[in-house]
Amino acid sequence: MRTIQHAGLRLGRRAILKAGTLCLTAGVVADGIIGQGLFADEPESVLRVGLITDLHHADKPPKGTRFYRESLGKLAEAAKQFATEKINFVVELGDIIDAADSVEVEMGYLSTVNREYSAIAADRHYVLGNHCVDTLTKAEFLGAIGQEKSYYSFDRNGYHFIVLDACFRADGEPYGRHNFVWSDTSIPQLELDWLRADLKTNDQPVIVFVHQRLDVSDNVGVKNSAEVRAVLELSGNVLAVFQGHSHDNDLKDIGGIHYCTMKAMVEGSGVENNGYSVISIAADNTIRISGFRHQADYQWTSI
């Protein structure tokens, strides 16, 4: 999100998509938590989802713009806001931890951050990011968090949610134990076949969660993203894809599906550099993203 400093106030840009048209407007917000309360005529929510991404929690000194040890404090702030918002469930979009030199140390990172994350909501979901399985295997990571699968779907209040796993090399080999280059990311044929079948048997509106981006073809994008998008578009039911990985706000509309990239929590020192959001979904399929701190606000209605 581009922020403008002016007279002690922060001007946050928000995007409102109506019938496929993107409009950017400025909302004036006080210094502190931003993004909430910028929307007029807010539709009543059917579901409210807490969303965070790219914590990169680790007990190690900062590197560049990444402040690994500060993610726990930022997560605590998000947890308080989610409690106020009375969310239905929470989703972490990947890279909840950063890499360590050993399995034991990396497991320690995961145990520490998951203790805080798991306290937010009983109904919680983890998307695999490349840093989640840098030293660990997928089986180790999933076992530690108590999640059976790395890709799956679930229903809540008349909506269908899909969690995808793009932590595979182009040759189909799953990430784990330093066996990959982070830019070599793909959704393998077996998962694509599962996705096709899952969408075919579903008639509810769909929202997808993934770590690596499906809307770009550069290093942060899934290499077979065009093929994945074609599967999503063919279903006719997919409203939005929420993704992380590139650490900054972005929004694209491709083939009638909104691809929303979320702000990384690890970026910048202090809670004032935090980023997290609450997704509100209304019965008319209006999706509103209320962003906090450096997370942008968006709203669109799918026809």
LUMROMAR-519320 format. One record per atom (N, C-alpha, C): residue in three letters; x, y, z. Coordinates in steps of 0.1 Angstrom, whole numbers, plus 5000, padded with zeros to 4 digits. Example, Ala and Ser with C-alpha at 12.3 -4.5 7.8 and 13.67 -1.06 7.14 Angstrom:
% LUMROMAR-519320
ALA513249435078/ALA512349555078/ALA513249675078/SER512849785071/SER513749895071/SER512950005079/
***
This chain:
% LUMROMAR-519320
MET500849885000/MET500050005000/MET500950125000/ARG500650224991/ARG501350344992/ARG500750435003/THR501550485012/THR501150565023/THR501650705021/ILE500850805024/ILE501350945023/ILE501351015036/GLN502451065041/GLN502451135054/GLN502051275052/HIS501051325060/HIS500651455058/HIS500051505071/ALA500551615077/ALA500051675089/ALA499751585100/GLY500651485102/GLY500451385113/GLY499451275110/LEU498851275098/LEU497951175094/LEU498551095083/ARG498050965082/ARG498450885072/ARG497350865062/LEU497550885049/LEU496450875039/LEU496650735033/GLY495750645035/GLY495750515029/GLY494950505017/ARG495550445007/ARG494750424994/ARG493950294996/ARG492750294991/ARG491950164991/ARG491350144977/ALA491150024974/ALA490649994961/ALA489249934962/ILE488349984954/ILE486949934954/ILE486649884940/LEU486349754939/LEU486049694926/LEU484549674926/LYS483949734916/LYS482449714914/LYS482349674899/ALA481649554897/ALA481449514884/ALA482649514875/GLY483749474881/GLY485049464874/GLY485849594872/THR485249704878/THR485949834876/THR486749864889/LEU487949894888/LEU488849924899/LEU488850074901/CYS488550124913/CYS488550264917/CYS489450274929/LEU490350374929/LEU491250404940/LEU490750534947/THR490650524960/THR490250644967/THR491150654979/ALA491250774985/ALA492050804996/ALA491150815009/GLY491650745019/GLY490950755032/GLY491850805043/VAL491450905050/VAL492250965060/VAL492150885073/VAL493250845079/VAL493250765091/VAL494250825101/ALA493950805113/ALA494850855124/ALA496050765125/ASP497150825130/ASP498350745132/ASP498150625141/GLY498550505137/GLY498250385145/GLY497750285136/ILE496850195141/ILE496250095133/ILE495350155122/ILE495650125109/ILE494950185098/ILE494050085091/GLY493250135083/GLY492450055073/GLY491050025078/GLN490750015091/GLN489449975095/GLN488550095095/GLY487250075091/GLY486250185092/GLY486350275080/LEU487050245069/LEU487150325057/LEU485950305048/PHE485150205050/PHE484150165040/PHE482750215045/ALA482050285035/ALA480750325038/ALA479750215032/ASP478550215038/ASP477550115033/ASP478049975033/GLU478649935044/GLU479249805045/GLU478149695045/PRO478149595036/PRO477149495037/PRO477349405049/GLU476249345053/GLU476349255065/GLU477149125061/SER478049085070/SER478948975067/SER478348845070/VAL478548745061/VAL478248605063/VAL479448535070/LEU480648585067/LEU481848525072/LEU482848635074/ARG483748615085/ARG484848705087/ARG486048615089/VAL487148645082/VAL488348565082/VAL489548645085/GLY490248605095/GLY491548675098/GLY492648615089/LEU493448715084/LEU494448675074/LEU495848735077/ILE496848655078/ILE498248695080/ILE499148625071/THR500348675068/THR501248605060/THR502648645062/ASP503648565059/ASP505048585059/ASP505548645072/LEU505348575083/LEU505948615096/LEU507448595096/HIS507948485090/HIS509348455090/HIS509948455104/HIS509148405114/HIS509648405127/HIS510948325129/ALA511948385135/ALA513148315138/ALA513948395149/ASP514648325157/ASP515448385167/ASP516848425161/LYS516848525153/LYS518148575147/LYS518048725144/PRO519148785142/PRO519148935140/PRO518448975127/PRO518149105126/PRO517449145113/PRO518449135101/LYS517849115090/LYS518549115077/LYS517849205067/GLY518449315064/GLY517749405055/GLY516549465061/THR515449445055/THR514149495060/THR513349395068/ARG513949275070/ARG513249175077/ARG513649165092/PHE512749175101/PHE512949175115/PHE512249055121/TYR513048945121/TYR512448815124/TYR511948805138/ARG512648855148/ARG512248835162/ARG511048925165/GLU510649025157/GLU509549105160/GLU508249055155/SER508248945148/SER506948895142/SER506048845153/LEU506548805165/LEU505748755175/LEU504948865181/GLY505548985183/GLY504749105188/GLY503749145178/LYS504049145166/LYS503149185155/LYS501949085155/LEU502248955156/LEU501148855157/LEU500248875169/ALA500848915180/ALA500048945192/ALA499049055190/GLU499549165182/GLU498649275179/GLU497449225170/ALA497849145160/ALA496749095151/ALA495749005159/ALA496248925168/ALA495448835176/ALA494348915184/LYS494749035189/LYS493849115197/LYS492749175188/GLN493249215176/GLN492249275166/GLN491249165161/PHE491749045159/PHE490948935154/PHE489848905165/ALA490248905178/ALA489248885188/ALA488148985188/THR488549115186/THR487549215185/THR486649195173/GLU487149155162/GLU486449135150/GLU485549015150/LYS485748925160/LYS484948805161/LYS485048725147/ILE486248685143/ILE486448615131/ILE485948475132/ASN485548415121/ASN485048275120/ASN486248175120/PHE487348215113/PHE488548135113/PHE489648215108/VAL490948165109/VAL492148235106/VAL492948155096/VAL493648225087/VAL494448165077/VAL495848235077/GLU496848155077/GLU498248205076/GLU498748155062/LEU499148255054/LEU499448225040/LEU500848175036/GLY501548135046/GLY502848075043/GLY504048155049/ASP505148085050/ASP506448135056/ASP506148185070/ILE505548105078/ILE505348135092/ILE506648135100/ILE507648065095/ILE508948065101/ILE510048095090/ASP511248115095/ASP512348135085/ASP513248015087/ALA514248015079/ALA515147895078/ALA516147895090/ALA516547775094/ALA517447755105/ALA518547665100/ASP519647645108/ASP520747565104/ASP520547415107/SER519447385115/SER519247245118/SER517747225120/VAL517347095119/VAL515947065121/VAL515447105135/GLU516247075145/GLU515947105159/GLU515647255161/VAL516447335156/VAL516347485157/VAL515047525150/GLU514947475138/GLU513747525130/GLU512447475136/MET512447355142/MET511247305149/MET511047395161/GLY512047445167/GLY511847535179/GLY511247665174/TYR511647715163/TYR510947835157/TYR509447815156/LEU509147695149/LEU507747665146/LEU506947645159/SER507547575169/SER506847555181/SER506447685188/THR507447775188/THR507247905195/THR506147985188/VAL506248005175/VAL505248085168/VAL503848015167/ASN503847885166/ASN502547815165/ASN501847815179/ARG502547825190/ARG501847845203/ARG501047975203/GLU501548075197/GLU500748205196/GLU499648205186/TYR500048145174/TYR499048135163/TYR497848055167/SER498147935173/SER497047845176/SER496147895186/ALA496547995194/ALA495648055204/ALA494648145198/ILE494848185186/ILE493948285180/ILE492548225177/ALA492548105172/ALA491248035168/ALA491447885167/ALA490447815172/ALA490447665170/ALA490347635155/ASP489647705148/ASP489547685133/ASP490547775126/ARG491747705123/ARG492847775117/ARG493447695106/HIS494147765097/HIS494647695085/HIS496047755082/TYR496947665077/TYR498247695074/TYR498547665059/VAL498947765052/VAL499447745038/VAL500947725038/LEU501447625031/LEU502847595031/LEU503547705022/GLY504647765028/GLY505447855021/GLY506847785019/ASN507647845011/ASN508947785008/ASN509847775021/HIS509747885029/HIS510547885041/HIS510047785052/CYS508747745051/CYS508247645060/CYS508947505059/VAL509447485047/VAL510047355044/VAL511447365039/ASP512147465044/ASP513547485040/ASP514447375046/THR514447365059/THR515247255066/THR514347135069/LEU513047165072/LEU512047065075/LEU511546995063/THR510946875064/THR510146815054/THR508746855056/LYS507946835045/LYS506446865047/LYS505846785058/ALA506246655059/ALA505646575069/ALA505946625083/GLU507246675085/GLU507646725098/GLU506846855101/PHE506746945091/PHE505947065094/PHE504547035097/LEU503846955089/LEU502446935091/LEU502246855104/GLY503146765107/GLY502946695120/GLY503046785132/ALA503946885131/ALA504146985142/ALA502947075144/ILE502247105133/ILE501147205134/ILE499847125136/GLY499846995134/GLY498646915135/GLY497646935123/GLN498246955111/GLN497346965099/GLN497646845090/GLU496646775086/GLU496846645079/GLU497446655065/LYS496946765058/LYS497346775044/LYS497946915040/SER498646925030/SER499247055026/SER498247115016/TYR497447045009/TYR496347105001/TYR495047025003/TYR493947105004/TYR492647055008/TYR491647155006/SER490347125009/SER489247215008/SER488347205020/PHE487547305023/PHE486547295034/PHE485447405031/ASP484347375037/ASP483147465035/ASP482847535048/ARG482447665047/ARG481947745058/ARG480847835054/ASN479647825060/ASN478547925058/ASN478247945043/GLY478247845035/GLY477847855021/GLY478947895012/TYR480147895016/TYR481347925008/TYR482347805008/HIS483047784997/HIS483947674996/HIS485347734996/PHE486247685004/PHE487647735005/PHE488647635001/ILE489647674994/ILE490647574989/ILE492047624993/VAL492747544999/VAL494147565003/VAL495047494993/LEU495947564986/LEU496847504976/LEU498247494982/ASP499047404976/ASP500447394980/ASP501247404967/ALA502047514966/ALA502847534954/ALA504347504957/CYS504647434968/CYS505947404972/CYS506447274966/PHE506447274953/PHE506947164945/PHE507947224934/ARG508947144931/ARG509747184919/ARG509047154906/ALA509547204895/ALA508947184882/ALA508847034879/ASP509746954884/ASP509746814881/ASP508846734890/GLY508146804899/GLY507146744907/GLY507646704921/GLU508946714923/GLU509446684936/GLU509046784947/PRO508546734958/PRO508146824969/PRO509346894976/TYR509147014980/TYR510247084987/TYR510547015000/GLY511847035005/GLY512146985018/GLY513646955019/ARG514246995030/ARG515746965033/ARG516647035022/HIS516347155019/HIS517247235010/HIS517347174996/ASN516347104991/ASN516447034978/ASN515847124967/PHE515647254969/PHE514947334959/PHE515547474959/VAL515347544948/VAL515547684946/VAL514247754947/TRP514047854955/TRP512747914959/TRP512047964946/SER512747994936/SER512048044924/SER511447934915/ASP511847814918/ASP511347694911/ASP510147644918/THR508947694915/THR507747664922/THR506647624913/SER505947514916/SER504947464907/SER503847394914/ILE502747384908/ILE501647294913/ILE501647174904/PRO501947054910/PRO502146934902/PRO500846884896/GLN500946794886/GLN499746734880/GLN498746674889/LEU499246594899/LEU498446524908/LEU497546624916/GLU498146744920/GLU497346844927/GLU496346914918/LEU496846934905/LEU495946994895/LEU494746914892/ASP494946784891/ASP493846684889/ASP492846694901/TRP493446694913/TRP492646704925/TRP491846834925/LEU492446944921/LEU491747074921/LEU490647074911/ARG490847014899/ARG489747004889/ARG488546934895/ALA488846814901/ALA487846734906/ALA487046804918/ASP487846874926/ASP487246944937/ASP486247054933/LEU486747124923/LEU485847234918/LEU484647184910/LYS484847074904/LYS483747014896/LYS482546964905/THR482946924916/THR481846864925/THR481346974935/ASN481747104933/ASN481247214942/ASN480447314934/ASP479347354940/ASP478547464934/ASP478447584942/GLN479347594952/GLN479347714961/GLN480347814956/PRO480247944959/PRO481348034956/PRO482647994963/VAL483748014956/VAL485047964960/VAL486048074963/ILE486848054973/ILE487948144977/ILE489248054978/VAL490348094972/VAL491548014972/VAL492648074980/PHE493348004988/PHE494548044995/PHE495847974990/VAL496848054987/VAL498147994982/VAL499248084987/HIS500448034988/HIS501648114992/HIS502248184979/GLN502748114970/GLN503448174959/GLN502348224949/ARG502648324941/ARG501648404934/ARG501248324921/LEU499948334918/LEU499348274906/LEU499048384896/ASP499348504898/ASP499048614889/ASP500148674882/VAL501348624884/VAL502548674877/VAL503448564872/SER504348594863/SER505248484857/SER506648504860/ASP507048594869/ASP508448624873/ASP508848524884/ASN509948554891/ASN510448464901/ASN509548434913/VAL508648524916/VAL507748504927/VAL506448434923/GLY506348404910/GLY505148334905/GLY505248184903/VAL504148114905/VAL504147974902/VAL504347954887/LYS505347864884/LYS505747854870/LYS504647804860/ASN503647724865/ASN502547684857/ASN501247754861/SER501447884865/SER500347964870/SER499247974859/ALA499547984847/ALA498548004836/ALA497647874836/GLU498247764837/GLU497447634837/GLU496547634850/VAL497047674861/VAL496247674873/VAL495147774872/ARG495447894867/ARG494347994865/ARG493247944855/ALA493647864845/ALA492647814835/ALA491747724842/VAL492247634852/VAL491347544859/VAL490447624868/LEU490947734875/LEU490047814883/LEU488947884875/GLU489347934864/GLU488448014855/GLU487347924850/LEU487747804846/LEU486747704840/LEU485647674850/SER485847674863/SER484847644872/SER483747744873/GLY484047864870/GLY483047974870/GLY482648014884/ASN483147954895/ASN482747984908/ASN483748054917/VAL485048074912/VAL486048124920/VAL485948284921/LEU485848334933/LEU485748474935/LEU487048544937/ALA487948474944/ALA489248544947/ALA490348444951/VAL491548484949/VAL492748414953/VAL493548504962/PHE493848454975/PHE494648534984/PHE496048464985/GLN497148544984/GLN498448494983/GLN499448584990/GLY500648534993/GLY501648614999/GLY502948614991/HIS504048584998/HIS505348554991/HIS506148674987/SER505548774980/SER506348884975/SER506349004985/HIS505648984996/HIS505749075008/HIS505149215006/ASP504449244995/ASP503849374994/ASP502449364989/ASN501649474990/ASN500249474985/ASN500249474970/ASP499349394965/ASP499049404950/ASP497749344948/LEU497149384937/LEU495749334933/LEU495649324918/LYS495249214913/LYS495049204898/LYS493749134896/ASP493049164885/ASP491849094881/ASP492149024868/ILE492248894868/ILE492548814856/ILE491448714854/GLY490848714842/GLY489748624839/GLY488548624848/GLY488348744854/GLY487148754863/GLY487448714877/ILE488648674881/ILE489048634894/ILE490048744900/HIS489848784912/HIS490748884919/HIS491848804926/TYR493048844923/TYR494248794929/TYR494848894938/CYS494748874951/CYS495048974961/CYS496348924969/THR497449004967/THR498648964974/THR498749054987/MET499048984998/MET499049055011/MET500349095016/LYS500349195025/LYS501549255031/LYS502249155041/ALA503549145040/ALA504249055049/ALA504449115063/MET504249035073/MET504349075087/MET505749105091/VAL506749035085/VAL508149045089/VAL508849175085/GLU508249245076/GLU508849365070/GLU508849485079/GLY509949545083/GLY510049665090/GLY510049645105/SER510649735113/SER510749725127/SER509649795134/GLY509049735145/GLY508049795153/GLY506649765148/VAL505649765157/VAL504349725153/VAL503749825143/GLU504249945142/GLU503750045132/GLU504049995118/ASN504949895117/ASN505249835103/ASN504549705102/ASN503549675110/ASN502849555109/ASN501949545096/GLY501349435093/GLY500449415082/GLY499549295084/TYR498249305085/TYR497349195086/TYR495949245082/SER494949155081/SER493649195076/SER492549105081/VAL491349155079/VAL490149085081/VAL489349085068/ILE489048965063/ILE488248955051/ILE486748935055/SER485949025051/SER484449005053/SER483748975040/ILE482948865041/ILE482248815029/ILE480748835031/ALA480148895022/ALA478648925023/ALA477848825015/ALA476548815017/ALA475748725010/ALA475648754995/ASP475948874991/ASP475848914977/ASP477248894970/ASN478148824977/ASN479548794973/ASN480448924973/THR480049024980/THR480949134982/THR482049094992/ILE483249114987/ILE484449084996/ILE485149215000/ARG485249235013/ARG485849355018/ARG487149315026/ILE488249365022/ILE489449345030/ILE489749465038/SER489649455051/SER489949565060/SER491349545065/GLY492249635059/GLY493649615062/GLY494149695075/PHE495049645082/PHE495549715094/PHE497049745092/ARG497449865097/ARG498849905096/ARG499149925081/HIS500149845075/HIS500549865061/HIS499749775052/GLN498749705056/GLN497949625047/GLN496849715040/ALA496749705027/ALA495849785020/ALA494349735022/ASP493449835020/ASP492049795020/ASP491549775006/TYR490649675004/TYR490049654991/TYR488549614993/GLN487749644983/GLN486449584983/GLN486049564968/TRP485349454966/TRP484849424953/TRP483549344954/THR482749344944/THR481549264943/THR481649184930/SER481549054932/SER481548964920/SER480148934915/ILE480048954902/ILE478648934896/ILE478448794891/
***
